[in-house]
Amino acid sequence: MEFDYIGDLAGRLHPDSLELVIEAVREEAAQTRVYKLVLPEGSARQELPYFRAGQYLSVRDDLAGVSVTRPYSICSSPEDAFKEGYYEIAVKKKEGGFFSEHVFAHWQVGKRLKCTGPHGFFYIDSLRDRPEIVALAGGSGITPFRSMIRDIVQLNKELRFTLLYGIRKPHEAIFAPGVAGGN
């Protein structure tokens, strides 16, 4: 049987599932944590799947024996994944939000997560989009834009990107003082 190079490449770029481990957790803003996700030691995969800034991971976890999946935008850049070997996702705790409360109570360094993705079509496409982009974000909706801004800055892309960001209170600003760098 002949080796399926196309199938192998597709599987590397878009795996059916992906196990990641939490390497670090940091408090980013009021009720918001950023989780740094990496491949587990000894993983058969050598590298994280490629993604475009603005895409998301679907993360699955068990809550009282029930499997629950939630989408989280990747807020790190493709360069971070390619060169440094990590994704970052941000989770904002919502009062009464059963999944976010579970995350804050149980997601710690060393926890393994079952994921799929990256998924989504919310990214900058040089063939489709103009080189001047105006974006609107509120609250935790900033996360895909942080990925885009980091990508633009790290690769010195010739884009003019204006972000209008709304929050209720100054302490709720995620990735302040600089969105690209954050804390």
C-alpha positions as CSV (number, residue, x, y, z in Angstrom):
1,M,0.0,0.0,0.0
2,E,1.3,3.4,-1.0
3,F,1.8,6.1,1.7
4,D,-1.0,8.8,1.6
5,Y,1.0,12.0,1.7
6,I,-2.1,14.2,1.3
7,G,-4.0,12.4,4.0
8,D,-1.0,12.6,6.3
9,L,-0.6,16.4,5.8
10,A,-4.3,16.9,6.3
11,G,-4.2,15.0,9.6
12,R,-1.3,17.1,10.8
13,L,-3.0,20.3,9.9
14,H,-6.5,19.3,11.1
15,P,-6.4,16.4,13.5
16,D,-9.6,14.8,14.6
17,S,-8.7,15.4,18.3
18,L,-5.9,17.0,20.2
19,E,-4.8,16.5,23.8
20,L,-3.2,19.5,25.4
21,V,-1.9,20.1,28.9
22,I,-2.1,23.4,30.9
23,E,1.5,24.6,31.4
24,A,0.7,27.9,33.0
25,V,-2.2,30.0,34.3
26,R,-2.2,33.7,34.9
27,E,-4.7,36.2,36.1
28,E,-5.2,38.6,33.3
29,A,-8.0,40.9,34.5
30,A,-10.9,40.8,36.9
31,Q,-12.4,37.3,36.7
32,T,-10.3,36.5,33.6
33,R,-7.5,33.9,33.4
34,V,-5.2,33.0,30.5
35,Y,-4.3,29.3,30.1
36,K,-1.1,28.4,28.3
37,L,-1.7,25.0,26.5
38,V,1.1,22.8,25.2
39,L,1.4,19.2,23.9
40,P,1.9,16.7,26.7
41,E,5.4,15.2,27.2
42,G,5.8,12.1,25.1
43,S,3.0,13.1,22.7
44,A,3.1,11.4,19.3
45,R,2.6,14.9,17.7
46,Q,5.7,16.9,17.4
47,E,4.0,20.2,16.8
48,L,0.8,22.0,17.4
49,P,-1.7,22.2,14.4
50,Y,-1.4,25.3,12.3
51,F,-4.0,28.0,12.8
52,R,-4.8,31.4,11.5
53,A,-5.1,34.3,14.0
54,G,-8.7,34.6,15.0
55,Q,-9.5,30.9,15.0
56,Y,-10.7,28.9,18.1
57,L,-10.3,25.6,19.9
58,S,-13.2,23.5,21.0
59,V,-12.4,22.3,24.6
60,R,-14.1,19.4,26.2
61,D,-14.2,18.6,29.9
62,D,-16.3,16.4,32.2
63,L,-18.7,18.1,34.7
64,A,-20.3,15.6,37.1
65,G,-19.9,12.8,34.5
66,V,-21.3,14.9,31.6
67,S,-19.0,15.8,28.7
68,V,-19.3,19.5,27.9
69,T,-17.7,21.3,25.0
70,R,-17.0,25.1,24.8
71,P,-15.3,27.1,22.1
72,Y,-12.4,29.4,23.1
73,S,-10.6,31.8,20.8
74,I,-6.9,31.3,20.6
75,C,-5.4,34.6,21.9
76,S,-1.8,33.8,21.2
77,S,-0.4,34.1,17.7
78,P,0.4,31.5,15.1
79,E,4.1,32.4,15.6
80,D,3.8,31.5,19.3
81,A,2.4,28.1,18.3
82,F,5.0,27.5,15.6
83,K,8.1,28.8,17.3
84,E,7.3,28.4,21.0
85,G,4.9,25.4,20.9
86,Y,1.9,26.9,22.8
87,Y,-1.6,28.2,22.4
88,E,-3.2,30.5,24.9
89,I,-6.9,30.8,25.6
90,A,-8.6,33.3,28.0
91,V,-11.6,32.3,30.1
92,K,-13.8,35.0,31.8
93,K,-15.7,33.7,34.9
94,K,-19.4,34.4,34.6
95,E,-21.4,34.3,37.7
96,G,-23.8,31.4,37.4
97,G,-21.9,30.2,34.3
98,F,-21.5,26.5,35.1
99,F,-18.6,25.9,32.7
100,S,-16.6,29.0,33.5
101,E,-17.1,28.3,37.2
102,H,-15.9,24.7,36.7
103,V,-12.8,26.0,34.8
104,F,-11.9,28.4,37.6
105,A,-12.3,25.7,40.2
106,H,-10.6,22.8,38.4
107,W,-8.3,23.9,35.6
108,Q,-4.8,24.0,37.1
109,V,-1.2,23.4,35.8
110,G,-0.9,19.8,34.6
111,K,-4.5,19.3,33.8
112,R,-5.0,17.5,30.4
113,L,-7.7,18.8,28.1
114,K,-9.4,17.2,25.1
115,C,-9.7,19.6,22.2
116,T,-10.6,19.8,18.6
117,G,-9.5,22.4,16.1
118,P,-8.4,25.0,15.4
119,H,-11.7,25.9,13.8
120,G,-13.3,28.9,12.3
121,F,-13.3,31.5,9.5
122,F,-12.8,34.7,11.6
123,Y,-9.4,35.7,10.4
124,I,-7.7,38.2,8.2
125,D,-7.3,37.1,4.6
126,S,-5.1,39.3,2.4
127,L,-7.1,38.2,-0.7
128,R,-10.5,39.0,0.8
129,D,-9.8,41.9,3.3
130,R,-8.6,45.4,2.7
131,P,-5.2,46.5,4.3
132,E,-7.2,48.9,6.6
133,I,-9.2,47.1,9.2
134,V,-11.5,48.5,11.9
135,A,-12.6,46.0,14.6
136,L,-15.1,46.2,17.4
137,A,-14.8,44.2,20.6
138,G,-16.4,44.1,24.0
139,G,-15.3,42.3,27.1
140,S,-13.8,38.8,26.4
141,G,-14.6,39.3,22.7
142,I,-11.1,40.9,22.6
143,T,-9.4,37.4,22.5
144,P,-9.4,36.7,18.7
145,F,-8.2,40.3,18.1
146,R,-5.2,39.9,20.4
147,S,-4.2,36.9,18.3
148,M,-4.6,39.0,15.1
149,I,-2.7,42.0,16.5
150,R,0.2,39.8,17.8
151,D,0.4,38.2,14.3
152,I,0.5,41.6,12.6
153,V,3.2,42.9,14.9
154,Q,5.3,39.7,15.0
155,L,5.3,39.3,11.2
156,N,5.5,43.0,10.5
157,K,2.5,42.8,8.2
158,E,1.6,45.8,6.2
159,L,-1.9,46.4,7.7
160,R,-3.5,49.3,9.5
161,F,-5.6,47.8,12.3
162,T,-7.9,49.9,14.5
163,L,-9.5,48.3,17.4
164,L,-12.4,49.8,19.4
165,Y,-12.7,48.0,22.7
166,G,-15.6,48.5,25.1
167,I,-15.7,47.5,28.8
168,R,-17.9,48.5,31.7
169,K,-15.2,49.1,34.2
170,P,-11.4,49.8,33.7
171,H,-10.4,46.8,35.9
172,E,-12.2,44.5,33.4
173,A,-9.9,45.4,30.5
174,I,-8.3,42.2,29.2
175,F,-4.7,42.3,27.9
176,A,-4.2,45.9,29.2
177,P,-2.0,48.0,28.9
178,G,-1.1,46.8,25.4
179,V,-3.4,44.3,23.7
180,A,-0.6,42.7,21.7
181,G,1.5,42.0,24.7
182,G,-0.9,42.0,27.6
183,N,0.6,41.3,30.9
